[in-house]
């Protein structure tokens, strides 16, 4: 049986460009001082020991590229209320920064990443597991904008990587995680659905079972997407 703690870990899982970072930031904004966030992206294994040309050959869309022991250790510390140091990954050089960040646990810790539910041992760590489902064309456009602006990539290299590794790896390692999620968010999320999600997350502090029960909303315009219980 999972031991309940006052520090709740909420997994935000989905493909590259599905909106995980946006949702984590928005939830942190709504929860204020009660929330903290953590990204799996910063837990890629350090490749400083490899030459730059060799680093480029690594498949960064495979969960094997993650330092899972370190990530799991950090999550356990946060869940136990222990302030811990977290790494920062430089995607331009594919190396881990020597300057780590200090993360203080908060009542609600939003963790976002591609494969949070892929390792079997990780699935039981989270108090709520949310999968963001988004069509490939939208995910590609979002990834294109991000990699051009933030990661020093070219359009051709982004397109080639998406076609050769991102899309097939998504089907193999990301899409299947819907089966292990408690909630699925389709495409994007409306304000009404966001309010419902926030109430479900807050309910974790009192009754974990209630997070999956229907929560009535006042009449509103037709929803673009829905949060559905699996």
Residue frames as a rotation matrix with the C-alpha (Angstrom) as fourth column:
UNK 1
0.573 0.820 0.000 0.00
0.820 -0.573 0.000 0.00
0.000 0.000 -1.000 0.00
UNK 2
-0.120 -0.593 0.796 1.26
0.537 -0.713 -0.450 3.47
0.835 0.374 0.405 -0.90
UNK 3
-0.225 -0.042 -0.973 2.13
0.940 -0.271 -0.206 5.56
-0.255 -0.962 0.100 2.15
UNK 4
0.579 0.524 0.625 0.33
0.666 -0.746 0.008 8.89
0.470 0.411 -0.781 2.06
UNK 5
-0.421 -0.740 -0.525 2.49
0.884 -0.463 -0.057 11.96
-0.201 -0.488 0.849 2.65
UNK 6
0.362 0.582 -0.729 1.63
0.417 -0.800 -0.432 15.68
-0.834 -0.147 -0.532 2.83
UNK 7
-0.288 -0.517 -0.806 3.82
-0.573 -0.581 0.578 16.27
-0.767 0.628 -0.129 -0.25
UNK 8
0.490 0.638 0.594 1.96
0.132 0.619 -0.774 15.20
-0.862 0.457 0.219 -3.37
UNK 9
-0.679 -0.716 -0.165 3.69
-0.156 -0.078 0.985 14.34
-0.718 0.694 -0.059 -6.65
UNK 10
0.508 0.861 0.016 1.58
-0.071 0.061 -0.996 14.92
-0.858 0.505 0.092 -9.77
UNK 11
-0.512 -0.704 0.492 2.88
0.393 0.317 0.863 13.48
-0.764 0.635 0.115 -13.05
UNK 12
0.516 0.557 -0.651 2.23
-0.411 -0.506 -0.758 15.39
-0.751 0.659 -0.032 -16.28
UNK 13
-0.395 -0.638 0.661 3.09
0.174 0.654 0.736 13.00
-0.902 0.406 -0.147 -19.10
UNK 14
0.754 0.655 0.041 2.81
0.117 -0.074 -0.990 13.33
-0.646 0.752 -0.133 -22.87
UNK 15
0.437 -0.573 0.694 4.64
0.900 0.291 -0.325 13.65
-0.016 0.766 0.643 -26.14
UNK 16
-0.607 -0.726 -0.323 7.09
0.663 -0.687 0.297 16.36
-0.438 -0.034 0.899 -27.08
UNK 17
-0.957 0.248 0.149 5.03
-0.122 -0.812 0.571 19.53
0.263 0.528 0.807 -27.64
UNK 18
-0.357 0.876 -0.325 1.92
0.701 0.481 0.527 18.19
0.618 -0.040 -0.785 -25.91
UNK 19
0.200 0.434 0.878 1.79
-0.168 -0.868 0.467 21.12
0.965 -0.241 -0.100 -23.50
UNK 20
0.371 -0.082 -0.925 3.34
0.772 0.581 0.258 19.59
0.516 -0.810 0.279 -20.36
UNK 21
-0.654 -0.712 -0.255 5.50
0.742 -0.538 -0.400 22.58
0.148 -0.451 0.880 -19.47
UNK 22
-0.617 0.511 0.599 2.67
-0.212 -0.841 0.499 25.03
0.758 0.181 0.626 -20.12
UNK 23
0.440 0.859 -0.263 0.30
0.028 0.280 0.960 23.09
0.898 -0.429 0.099 -17.84
UNK 24
0.085 -0.490 -0.868 2.95
0.947 0.312 -0.083 22.74
0.311 -0.814 0.490 -15.10
UNK 25
-0.876 -0.448 0.180 3.59
0.399 -0.881 -0.254 26.49
0.272 -0.151 0.950 -15.20
UNK 26
-0.317 0.843 0.434 -0.13
-0.322 -0.526 0.787 27.30
0.892 0.109 0.438 -15.19
UNK 27
0.525 0.509 -0.682 -0.81
0.407 0.554 0.726 25.00
0.748 -0.659 0.084 -12.25
UNK 28
-0.318 -0.724 -0.612 2.11
0.934 -0.128 -0.333 26.47
0.163 -0.678 0.717 -10.32
UNK 29
-0.831 0.080 0.550 0.66
-0.001 -0.990 0.142 29.90
0.556 0.117 0.823 -11.00
UNK 30
0.135 0.986 0.101 -2.74
-0.273 -0.061 0.960 28.86
0.952 -0.157 0.261 -9.65
UNK 31
0.628 0.092 -0.773 -1.36
0.582 0.603 0.545 27.06
0.516 -0.792 0.326 -6.59
UNK 32
0.704 -0.341 0.623 1.19
-0.429 -0.903 -0.010 29.78
0.566 -0.261 -0.782 -5.81
UNK 33
-0.127 -0.824 0.553 3.39
-0.956 -0.048 -0.291 29.09
0.266 -0.565 -0.781 -2.79
UNK 34
0.419 0.360 0.834 1.80
-0.625 0.780 -0.023 25.67
-0.659 -0.511 0.552 -2.40
UNK 35
0.963 0.085 0.257 3.44
0.127 0.699 -0.703 24.39
-0.240 0.710 0.663 -5.59
UNK 36
-0.042 -0.967 -0.251 6.81
-0.575 -0.182 0.797 23.53
-0.817 0.177 -0.549 -7.10
UNK 37
0.909 0.341 -0.241 7.70
-0.382 0.445 -0.810 22.02
-0.169 0.828 0.534 -10.46
UNK 38
-0.104 -0.923 0.370 10.33
-0.393 0.380 0.837 19.64
-0.913 -0.059 -0.403 -11.78
UNK 39
0.627 0.282 -0.726 11.18
-0.771 0.093 -0.629 18.59
-0.110 0.955 0.276 -15.35
UNK 40
0.730 -0.331 0.597 12.46
0.236 0.943 0.235 15.19
-0.641 -0.031 0.767 -16.42
UNK 41
0.894 -0.370 0.255 14.37
0.176 -0.234 -0.956 17.00
0.413 0.899 -0.144 -19.19
UNK 42
0.476 -0.743 0.471 17.02
-0.804 -0.585 -0.110 18.03
0.357 -0.326 -0.875 -16.68
UNK 43
0.372 -0.295 0.880 17.77
-0.588 0.658 0.469 14.42
-0.718 -0.692 0.071 -15.81
UNK 44
0.916 -0.223 -0.334 19.32
-0.196 0.479 -0.856 13.35
0.351 0.849 0.395 -19.10
UNK 45
0.678 -0.727 -0.110 22.58
0.636 0.505 0.583 11.52
-0.368 -0.465 0.805 -18.47
UNK 46
0.584 -0.553 -0.594 25.65
-0.435 -0.831 0.346 13.74
-0.686 0.057 -0.726 -18.64
UNK 47
0.869 -0.251 0.427 27.55
0.484 0.611 -0.626 13.16
-0.104 0.751 0.652 -21.91
UNK 48
0.792 -0.591 -0.154 30.56
-0.570 -0.806 0.161 15.33
-0.219 -0.040 -0.975 -21.09
UNK 49
0.074 -0.797 0.600 32.79
-0.240 0.569 0.786 12.26
-0.968 -0.202 -0.149 -21.40
UNK 50
0.264 0.085 0.961 31.90
0.806 0.527 -0.268 11.94
-0.529 0.846 0.071 -25.10
UNK 51
-0.857 -0.513 -0.047 33.17
0.365 -0.670 0.647 14.03
-0.363 0.537 0.761 -27.99
UNK 52
-0.428 0.730 -0.533 30.58
-0.518 -0.681 -0.517 16.49
-0.741 0.054 0.670 -29.40
UNK 53
-0.451 0.232 -0.862 30.17
-0.837 0.226 0.498 14.43
0.311 0.946 0.092 -32.58
UNK 54
-0.846 0.104 -0.523 29.43
0.187 0.976 -0.109 11.31
0.500 -0.190 -0.845 -30.53
UNK 55
-0.781 0.586 -0.215 26.89
0.092 -0.234 -0.968 13.12
-0.618 -0.776 0.129 -28.39
UNK 56
-0.422 0.621 -0.661 24.87
-0.854 -0.518 0.058 13.99
-0.306 0.588 0.749 -31.50
UNK 57
-0.618 0.124 -0.777 24.41
-0.423 0.780 0.461 10.28
0.663 0.613 -0.429 -32.23
UNK 58
-0.965 0.257 -0.042 22.57
0.164 0.472 -0.866 9.63
-0.203 -0.843 -0.498 -28.96
UNK 59
-0.403 0.905 0.137 18.83
0.385 0.032 0.922 9.01
0.830 0.425 -0.362 -29.24
UNK 60
-0.991 -0.005 0.136 17.40
-0.111 -0.548 -0.829 11.57
0.079 -0.837 0.542 -26.82
UNK 61
-0.172 0.985 -0.012 13.87
-0.936 -0.160 0.314 10.35
0.307 0.066 0.949 -27.52
UNK 62
0.119 0.114 -0.986 14.51
0.101 0.987 0.126 7.01
0.988 -0.115 0.106 -25.84
UNK 63
0.873 0.304 0.382 13.96
-0.312 -0.254 0.916 6.71
0.375 -0.918 -0.127 -22.07
UNK 64
0.637 -0.710 -0.301 17.36
0.765 0.631 0.130 5.01
0.098 -0.313 0.945 -21.78
UNK 65
-0.064 -0.676 0.734 18.88
0.464 -0.671 -0.578 8.50
0.883 0.303 0.357 -22.14
UNK 66
0.522 0.374 0.766 17.61
-0.442 -0.650 0.618 9.44
0.729 -0.662 -0.174 -18.66
UNK 67
-0.720 -0.692 -0.062 19.53
-0.208 0.300 -0.931 9.06
0.663 -0.657 -0.360 -15.39
UNK 68
0.210 0.955 -0.211 16.65
-0.089 0.234 0.968 7.21
0.974 -0.184 0.134 -13.70
UNK 69
0.028 -0.206 -0.978 18.40
0.898 0.435 -0.065 6.40
0.439 -0.877 0.197 -10.38
UNK 70
-0.914 -0.390 -0.110 19.12
0.402 -0.834 -0.379 10.09
0.056 -0.390 0.919 -9.83
UNK 71
-0.570 0.769 0.289 15.61
-0.396 -0.565 0.724 11.13
0.720 0.298 0.626 -10.83
UNK 72
0.273 0.696 -0.664 13.96
0.287 0.600 0.747 8.55
0.918 -0.394 -0.036 -8.57
UNK 73
-0.337 -0.500 -0.798 16.19
0.913 0.033 -0.407 9.58
0.230 -0.865 0.445 -5.66
UNK 74
-0.976 -0.014 0.216 15.20
-0.005 -0.996 -0.087 13.24
0.217 -0.086 0.972 -6.05
UNK 75
-0.191 0.981 0.025 11.48
-0.335 -0.089 0.938 12.37
0.923 0.171 0.346 -6.19
UNK 76
0.213 0.247 -0.945 11.67
0.676 0.661 0.325 10.28
0.705 -0.709 -0.026 -3.02
UNK 77
-0.704 -0.536 -0.466 13.44
0.708 -0.480 -0.518 13.10
0.054 -0.695 0.717 -1.17
UNK 78
-0.838 0.438 0.324 10.84
-0.329 -0.881 0.341 15.64
0.435 0.179 0.882 -2.26
UNK 79
0.067 0.919 -0.388 8.00
-0.070 0.392 0.917 13.32
0.995 -0.034 0.091 -1.29
UNK 80
0.140 -0.117 -0.983 9.56
0.896 0.438 0.075 12.98
0.422 -0.891 0.166 2.16
UNK 81
0.943 0.331 -0.024 9.83
0.315 -0.871 0.376 16.75
0.103 -0.363 -0.926 2.53
UNK 82
0.267 -0.935 -0.234 13.59
0.615 -0.021 0.788 16.94
-0.742 -0.354 0.570 2.07
UNK 83
0.772 -0.117 -0.624 15.08
-0.441 -0.807 -0.394 19.94
-0.457 0.579 -0.675 0.26
UNK 84
0.348 -0.614 0.708 17.29
0.529 0.753 0.392 18.58
-0.774 0.238 0.587 -2.49
UNK 85
-0.291 -0.536 -0.792 19.60
-0.475 -0.638 0.607 19.65
-0.830 0.553 -0.069 -5.30
UNK 86
0.603 0.518 0.607 18.42
0.321 0.539 -0.779 19.10
-0.731 0.664 0.159 -8.87
UNK 87
-0.426 -0.855 0.295 20.54
0.605 -0.027 0.796 19.12
-0.673 0.517 0.529 -12.05
UNK 88
0.485 0.490 -0.725 20.26
-0.315 -0.675 -0.667 21.44
-0.816 0.552 -0.173 -15.02
UNK 89
0.068 -0.407 0.911 20.83
0.682 0.685 0.255 20.07
-0.728 0.604 0.325 -18.54
UNK 90
-0.138 -0.223 -0.965 22.34
-0.505 -0.822 0.262 22.05
-0.852 0.524 0.001 -21.42
UNK 91
0.561 0.474 0.678 20.71
0.272 0.668 -0.692 20.82
-0.782 0.573 0.246 -24.63
UNK 92
0.833 -0.321 -0.450 23.10
-0.553 -0.520 -0.651 22.77
-0.025 0.791 -0.611 -26.80
UNK 93
-0.168 -0.981 -0.096 26.17
-0.947 0.188 -0.259 20.87
0.273 0.048 -0.961 -25.57
UNK 94
0.546 0.475 -0.690 24.32
-0.250 0.878 0.407 17.77
0.799 -0.050 0.599 -24.27
UNK 95
-0.519 -0.715 -0.468 26.02
0.358 0.315 -0.879 18.07
0.776 -0.624 0.093 -20.93
UNK 96
0.517 0.652 -0.554 24.91
0.763 -0.059 0.644 18.57
0.387 -0.756 -0.528 -17.35
UNK 97
0.408 -0.319 0.855 25.64
-0.226 -0.943 -0.244 21.96
0.884 -0.094 -0.457 -15.84
UNK 98
-0.497 -0.665 -0.557 28.00
0.462 0.341 -0.819 22.05
0.734 -0.665 0.137 -12.87
UNK 99
-0.900 0.254 0.355 25.56
-0.427 -0.682 -0.594 24.39
0.091 -0.686 0.722 -11.12
UNK 100
-0.600 0.717 -0.354 22.67
0.641 0.696 0.323 22.50
0.479 -0.033 -0.877 -9.56
UNK 101
-0.363 0.582 0.727 19.49
-0.437 -0.796 0.419 24.12
0.823 -0.165 0.543 -8.31
UNK 102
-0.996 0.089 -0.001 17.97
0.035 0.379 -0.925 23.77
-0.082 -0.921 -0.381 -4.86
UNK 103
-0.375 0.925 -0.058 14.35
-0.221 -0.029 0.975 22.64
0.900 0.378 0.215 -4.78
UNK 104
-0.901 0.152 0.407 12.30
-0.412 -0.005 -0.911 23.02
-0.137 -0.988 0.067 -1.62
UNK 105
-0.768 0.640 -0.020 9.32
0.605 0.736 0.303 20.64
0.208 0.220 -0.953 -1.32
UNK 106
-0.732 0.667 0.139 5.84
-0.679 -0.732 -0.064 22.12
0.060 -0.141 0.988 -1.53
UNK 107
-0.211 0.725 0.656 2.45
-0.456 0.520 -0.722 20.50
-0.864 -0.452 0.221 -0.83
UNK 108
0.795 0.478 0.372 1.97
0.132 0.463 -0.876 19.97
-0.592 0.746 0.306 -4.58
UNK 109
-0.241 -0.937 -0.254 4.92
-0.362 -0.156 0.919 19.12
-0.901 0.313 -0.301 -6.80
UNK 110
0.818 0.560 -0.131 4.18
-0.279 0.188 -0.942 19.05
-0.503 0.807 0.310 -10.54
UNK 111
-0.269 -0.914 0.304 6.57
-0.175 0.357 0.917 16.80
-0.947 0.193 -0.256 -12.45
UNK 112
0.735 0.551 -0.396 6.52
-0.455 -0.033 -0.890 16.92
-0.503 0.834 0.226 -16.24
UNK 113
-0.399 -0.917 -0.024 8.23
-0.649 0.264 0.714 14.62
-0.648 0.300 -0.700 -18.70
UNK 114
-0.227 0.230 -0.946 8.01
-0.915 0.283 0.289 12.29
0.334 0.931 0.146 -21.67
UNK 115
-0.094 0.041 -0.995 8.36
-0.161 0.985 0.055 8.97
0.982 0.165 -0.086 -19.87
UNK 116
-0.390 -0.095 0.916 7.45
-0.876 -0.268 -0.401 9.45
0.284 -0.959 0.021 -16.22
UNK 117
0.383 0.663 0.643 5.31
-0.802 0.584 -0.124 6.30
-0.458 -0.468 0.756 -16.23
UNK 118
0.439 -0.234 -0.868 7.50
-0.668 0.561 -0.489 4.13
0.602 0.794 0.090 -18.45
UNK 119
-0.687 -0.675 -0.269 9.68
-0.306 0.605 -0.735 2.52
0.659 -0.423 -0.622 -15.72
UNK 120
0.070 0.803 -0.592 7.37
0.359 0.534 0.766 0.25
0.931 -0.266 -0.251 -13.67
UNK 121
-0.276 -0.233 -0.933 8.86
0.952 0.065 -0.298 1.42
0.130 -0.970 0.204 -10.37
UNK 122
-0.985 -0.142 0.094 7.99
0.138 -0.989 -0.055 5.03
0.100 -0.041 0.994 -11.18
UNK 123
-0.421 0.895 0.149 4.25
0.099 -0.118 0.988 4.52
0.902 0.431 -0.039 -11.56
UNK 124
0.316 0.568 -0.760 3.58
0.786 0.292 0.545 4.05
0.532 -0.769 -0.354 -7.85
UNK 125
-0.647 -0.635 -0.423 5.58
0.762 -0.549 -0.344 7.10
-0.014 -0.544 0.839 -6.80
UNK 126
-0.899 0.265 0.348 3.05
-0.119 -0.914 0.389 9.59
0.421 0.308 0.853 -8.14
UNK 127
-0.727 0.685 -0.051 -0.16
0.128 0.062 -0.990 10.49
-0.675 -0.726 -0.132 -6.31
UNK 128
0.515 0.851 -0.102 -1.89
0.001 -0.119 -0.993 11.49
-0.857 0.511 -0.062 -9.57
UNK 129
-0.586 -0.711 0.389 -0.87
0.339 0.221 0.914 10.56
-0.736 0.668 0.112 -13.12
UNK 130
0.475 0.733 -0.486 -2.08
-0.083 -0.513 -0.854 12.82
-0.876 0.446 -0.183 -15.94
UNK 131
-0.401 -0.555 0.729 -1.51
0.694 0.336 0.637 12.13
-0.598 0.761 0.250 -19.64
UNK 132
0.029 0.339 -0.940 -1.71
-0.383 -0.865 -0.324 14.95
-0.923 0.370 0.105 -22.19
UNK 133
-0.072 0.059 0.996 -2.95
0.730 0.683 0.013 13.60
-0.679 0.728 -0.092 -25.51
UNK 134
0.271 0.068 -0.960 -2.15
-0.364 -0.916 -0.168 15.79
-0.891 0.395 -0.223 -28.53
UNK 135
0.924 0.135 0.359 -2.10
0.253 0.487 -0.836 15.14
-0.288 0.863 0.416 -32.28
UNK 136
0.190 -0.960 0.207 1.29
0.880 0.260 0.398 14.87
-0.436 0.106 0.894 -34.01
UNK 137
0.101 -0.156 0.983 0.96
0.774 -0.608 -0.176 17.94
0.625 0.778 0.060 -36.25
UNK 138
0.838 0.247 0.486 0.37
-0.089 -0.818 0.569 20.24
0.538 -0.520 -0.663 -33.28
UNK 139
0.816 -0.575 -0.066 3.19
0.266 0.271 0.925 18.67
-0.514 -0.772 0.374 -31.29
UNK 140
0.110 -0.812 0.573 5.62
0.992 0.123 -0.016 19.14
-0.057 0.570 0.820 -34.18
UNK 141
0.331 0.057 0.942 4.81
0.408 -0.908 -0.089 22.82
0.851 0.414 -0.324 -34.62
UNK 142
0.962 0.040 0.269 5.31
-0.221 -0.463 0.858 23.45
0.159 -0.885 -0.437 -30.91
UNK 143
0.593 -0.799 0.098 8.59
0.536 0.483 0.692 21.50
-0.601 -0.358 0.715 -30.85
UNK 144
0.185 -0.498 0.847 9.81
0.907 -0.246 -0.342 23.35
0.378 0.832 0.406 -33.92
UNK 145
0.616 0.116 0.779 9.22
-0.016 -0.987 0.160 26.73
0.788 -0.111 -0.606 -32.27
UNK 146
0.963 -0.226 0.145 10.85
-0.150 -0.002 0.989 25.63
-0.223 -0.974 -0.036 -29.02
UNK 147
0.467 -0.833 0.297 13.97
0.720 0.554 0.419 24.09
-0.514 0.018 0.858 -30.55
UNK 148
0.247 -0.344 0.906 14.54
0.743 -0.533 -0.404 27.04
0.622 0.773 0.124 -32.87
UNK 149
0.569 0.112 0.814 14.22
-0.192 -0.945 0.264 29.59
0.799 -0.307 -0.516 -30.08
UNK 150
0.782 -0.125 0.611 15.67
-0.621 -0.067 0.781 27.76
-0.057 -0.990 -0.130 -27.09
UNK 151
0.636 -0.487 0.599 17.99
0.064 0.807 0.587 24.99
-0.769 -0.335 0.544 -28.24
UNK 152
-0.025 -0.760 -0.650 19.93
-0.644 -0.485 0.592 26.45
-0.765 0.433 -0.477 -31.16
UNK 153
-0.254 0.000 0.967 18.59
0.443 0.889 0.117 23.98
-0.860 0.458 -0.225 -33.72
UNK 154
-0.848 0.032 -0.528 17.91
-0.470 -0.505 0.724 24.40
-0.243 0.863 0.443 -37.45
UNK 155
0.130 0.987 -0.098 14.59
-0.913 0.081 -0.399 23.69
-0.385 0.142 0.912 -39.13
UNK 156
0.237 -0.088 -0.967 16.05
-0.701 0.674 -0.233 20.83
0.672 0.734 0.098 -41.20
UNK 157
-0.776 -0.589 -0.227 17.65
-0.257 0.623 -0.739 19.14
0.577 -0.515 -0.635 -38.21
UNK 158
-0.630 0.622 0.465 14.42
-0.604 -0.016 -0.797 19.41
-0.488 -0.783 0.386 -36.20
UNK 159
0.353 0.794 -0.496 12.33
-0.931 0.245 -0.272 17.96
-0.095 0.557 0.825 -39.05
UNK 160
-0.061 -0.476 -0.877 14.79
-0.533 0.759 -0.375 15.12
0.844 0.444 -0.300 -39.60
UNK 161
-0.937 -0.316 0.147 14.92
-0.276 0.413 -0.868 14.25
0.214 -0.854 -0.474 -35.91
UNK 162
-0.303 0.902 0.307 11.15
-0.791 -0.059 -0.609 14.37
-0.532 -0.427 0.732 -35.55
UNK 163
0.453 0.505 -0.735 10.62
-0.864 0.451 -0.223 12.05
0.219 0.736 0.640 -38.51
UNK 164
-0.024 -0.609 -0.793 13.41
-0.381 0.739 -0.556 9.60
0.924 0.289 -0.250 -37.72
UNK 165
-0.780 -0.380 -0.497 13.28
0.270 0.512 -0.815 9.36
0.565 -0.770 -0.296 -33.93
UNK 166
-0.858 0.440 0.267 10.64
-0.488 -0.533 -0.691 11.51
-0.161 -0.723 0.672 -32.21
UNK 167
0.000 0.946 -0.325 7.58
-0.977 0.069 0.201 10.09
0.212 0.318 0.924 -34.02
UNK 168
0.128 0.067 -0.989 8.56
-0.180 0.983 0.043 6.39
0.975 0.173 0.138 -33.84
UNK 169
-0.818 -0.467 -0.335 9.79
0.248 0.238 -0.939 6.72
0.519 -0.851 -0.079 -30.24
UNK 170
-0.628 0.687 0.366 6.53
-0.778 -0.554 -0.297 8.45
-0.001 -0.471 0.882 -29.31
UNK 171
0.295 0.779 -0.553 4.55
-0.755 0.545 0.365 5.48
0.586 0.310 0.749 -30.58
UNK 172
0.011 -0.387 -0.922 6.82
0.152 0.912 -0.381 3.01
0.988 -0.136 0.069 -28.82
UNK 173
-0.626 -0.472 -0.621 7.44
0.643 0.137 -0.753 4.68
0.441 -0.871 0.218 -25.45
UNK 174
-0.973 0.210 0.093 5.08
-0.229 -0.863 -0.450 7.65
-0.015 -0.459 0.888 -24.93
UNK 175
-0.352 0.914 -0.200 1.66
-0.702 -0.116 0.703 6.76
0.619 0.388 0.683 -26.31
UNK 176
-0.164 0.271 -0.949 1.45
0.263 0.939 0.223 3.52
0.951 -0.213 -0.225 -24.31
UNK 177
-0.930 -0.287 -0.231 1.59
0.287 -0.171 -0.943 5.46
0.231 -0.942 0.241 -21.04
UNK 178
-0.434 0.858 0.275 -2.05
-0.719 -0.514 0.468 6.44
0.543 0.005 0.840 -21.41
UNK 179
0.179 0.507 -0.843 -2.86
0.041 0.852 0.521 2.98
0.983 -0.128 0.131 -20.06
UNK 180
-0.252 -0.381 -0.890 -1.20
0.876 0.302 -0.377 3.87
0.412 -0.874 0.258 -16.74
UNK 181
-0.878 -0.055 0.475 -2.66
-0.045 -0.979 -0.197 7.36
0.476 -0.194 0.858 -16.34
UNK 182
-0.629 0.698 -0.342 -5.46
0.587 0.139 -0.797 8.29
-0.509 -0.702 -0.498 -13.94
UNK 183
0.440 0.733 -0.519 -6.65
0.163 -0.633 -0.757 11.16
-0.883 0.249 -0.398 -16.14
UNK 184
-0.386 -0.494 0.779 -6.28
0.880 0.057 0.472 11.95
-0.278 0.867 0.413 -19.83
UNK 185
0.129 0.355 -0.926 -6.44
-0.019 -0.933 -0.360 15.49
-0.991 0.064 -0.114 -21.20
UNK 186
0.141 0.022 0.990 -7.26
0.895 0.424 -0.137 15.57
-0.423 0.905 0.040 -24.91
UNK 187
0.304 -0.120 0.945 -5.65
0.781 -0.537 -0.319 18.21
0.546 0.835 -0.070 -27.15
UNK 188
-0.692 -0.438 0.574 -5.76
0.032 -0.813 -0.582 21.27
0.721 -0.385 0.577 -24.88
UNK 189
-0.458 0.489 -0.742 -7.62
0.885 0.327 -0.331 22.32
0.081 -0.809 -0.582 -21.77
UNK 190
0.055 0.586 0.809 -10.39
0.316 -0.778 0.543 24.84
0.947 0.225 -0.227 -21.28
UNK 191
-0.580 -0.233 0.780 -10.73
-0.547 -0.598 -0.586 27.07
0.603 -0.767 0.219 -18.22
UNK 192
0.443 0.823 0.356 -13.66
-0.858 0.274 0.435 24.96
0.260 -0.498 0.827 -17.00
UNK 193
0.783 -0.207 -0.586 -11.62
0.160 0.978 -0.132 21.77
0.601 0.009 0.799 -17.27
UNK 194
-0.310 -0.936 0.167 -8.66
0.090 -0.204 -0.975 23.48
0.947 -0.287 0.147 -15.63
UNK 195
-0.215 0.318 0.923 -10.82
-0.897 -0.438 -0.058 24.39
0.386 -0.841 0.380 -12.63
UNK 196
0.833 0.547 -0.082 -12.01
-0.492 0.801 0.342 20.82
0.252 -0.244 0.936 -12.43
UNK 197
0.393 -0.780 -0.487 -8.43
0.342 0.615 -0.711 19.55
0.854 0.113 0.508 -12.55
UNK 198
-0.470 -0.575 0.670 -7.36
-0.361 -0.568 -0.740 21.97
0.806 -0.590 0.059 -9.81
UNK 199
0.256 0.641 0.724 -10.16
-0.954 0.045 0.298 20.72
0.158 -0.766 0.623 -7.53
UNK 200
0.896 0.050 -0.442 -9.14
-0.074 0.997 -0.037 17.13
0.439 0.066 0.896 -8.23
UNK 201
-0.048 -0.992 -0.121 -5.52
0.242 0.106 -0.965 17.90
0.969 -0.075 0.234 -7.32
UNK 202
-0.401 -0.060 0.914 -6.51
-0.736 -0.574 -0.360 19.67
0.546 -0.817 0.186 -4.11
UNK 203
0.659 0.737 0.149 -8.62
-0.701 0.529 0.478 16.65
0.273 -0.419 0.866 -3.17
UNK 204
0.244 -0.653 -0.717 -5.41
0.066 0.749 -0.659 14.60
0.968 0.114 0.226 -2.99
UNK 205
-0.644 -0.570 0.511 -4.74
-0.396 -0.323 -0.860 16.11
0.655 -0.756 -0.018 0.41
UNK 206
-0.265 0.628 0.732 -7.92
-0.941 -0.003 -0.338 14.68
-0.210 -0.778 0.592 1.86
UNK 207
0.301 0.461 0.835 -9.20
-0.209 0.886 -0.414 11.69
-0.931 -0.050 0.363 -0.10
UNK 208
-0.684 -0.693 -0.226 -7.15
-0.370 0.063 0.927 10.26
-0.629 0.718 -0.300 -3.00
UNK 209
-0.569 0.504 0.650 -10.14
0.688 0.724 0.042 8.30
-0.450 0.471 -0.759 -4.31
UNK 210
0.355 0.833 -0.423 -12.18
0.454 -0.550 -0.701 11.47
-0.817 0.057 -0.574 -4.85
UNK 211
-0.359 -0.556 -0.749 -9.79
-0.380 -0.646 0.662 12.68
-0.852 0.522 0.021 -7.54
UNK 212
-0.996 -0.043 0.075 -11.37
0.045 0.484 0.874 10.29
-0.073 0.874 -0.481 -9.98
UNK 213
-0.280 0.960 -0.011 -15.00
0.792 0.224 -0.568 11.06
-0.543 -0.168 -0.823 -9.16
UNK 214
-0.120 0.303 0.946 -17.07
0.811 -0.519 0.269 13.33
0.572 0.799 -0.183 -11.46
UNK 215
-0.565 -0.066 -0.822 -17.03
0.600 -0.717 -0.355 16.97
-0.566 -0.694 0.445 -10.39
UNK 216
0.347 0.829 0.438 -19.98
0.922 -0.216 -0.323 19.07
-0.173 0.516 -0.839 -11.51
UNK 217
-0.832 -0.538 -0.133 -19.28
0.484 -0.823 0.298 22.29
-0.270 0.184 0.945 -13.35
UNK 218
-0.043 0.827 -0.560 -21.77
-0.039 -0.562 -0.826 25.10
-0.998 -0.014 0.057 -14.06
UNK 219
0.644 0.338 0.686 -23.14
0.632 0.269 -0.726 25.19
-0.430 0.902 -0.040 -17.61
UNK 220
-0.055 -0.716 -0.696 -20.60
-0.194 -0.676 0.711 26.57
-0.980 0.174 -0.101 -20.06
UNK 221
0.387 0.112 -0.915 -19.85
-0.906 -0.139 -0.400 26.74
-0.172 0.984 0.048 -23.76
UNK 222
0.991 -0.004 -0.132 -19.00
-0.033 0.960 -0.277 23.43
0.128 0.279 0.952 -25.49
UNK 223
0.513 -0.844 0.156 -15.64
-0.336 -0.030 0.941 22.19
-0.790 -0.535 -0.299 -24.33
UNK 224
0.360 -0.493 -0.792 -12.83
-0.915 -0.023 -0.402 21.80
0.180 0.870 -0.460 -26.82
UNK 225
-0.452 -0.561 -0.693 -11.44
-0.290 0.827 -0.481 18.88
0.844 -0.017 -0.537 -24.84
UNK 226
0.689 0.676 0.261 -12.36
-0.505 0.189 0.842 16.72
0.520 -0.712 0.472 -21.92
UNK 227
-0.555 -0.734 0.391 -10.64
-0.815 0.386 -0.432 15.17
0.166 -0.558 -0.813 -18.95
UNK 228
0.476 0.749 -0.460 -11.73
-0.642 0.654 0.400 11.57
0.601 0.105 0.793 -18.91
UNK 229
0.129 -0.365 0.922 -11.21
-0.872 0.400 0.281 8.95
-0.471 -0.841 -0.267 -16.24
UNK 230
-0.295 -0.304 -0.906 -9.60
-0.747 0.665 0.020 5.72
0.596 0.683 -0.423 -17.39
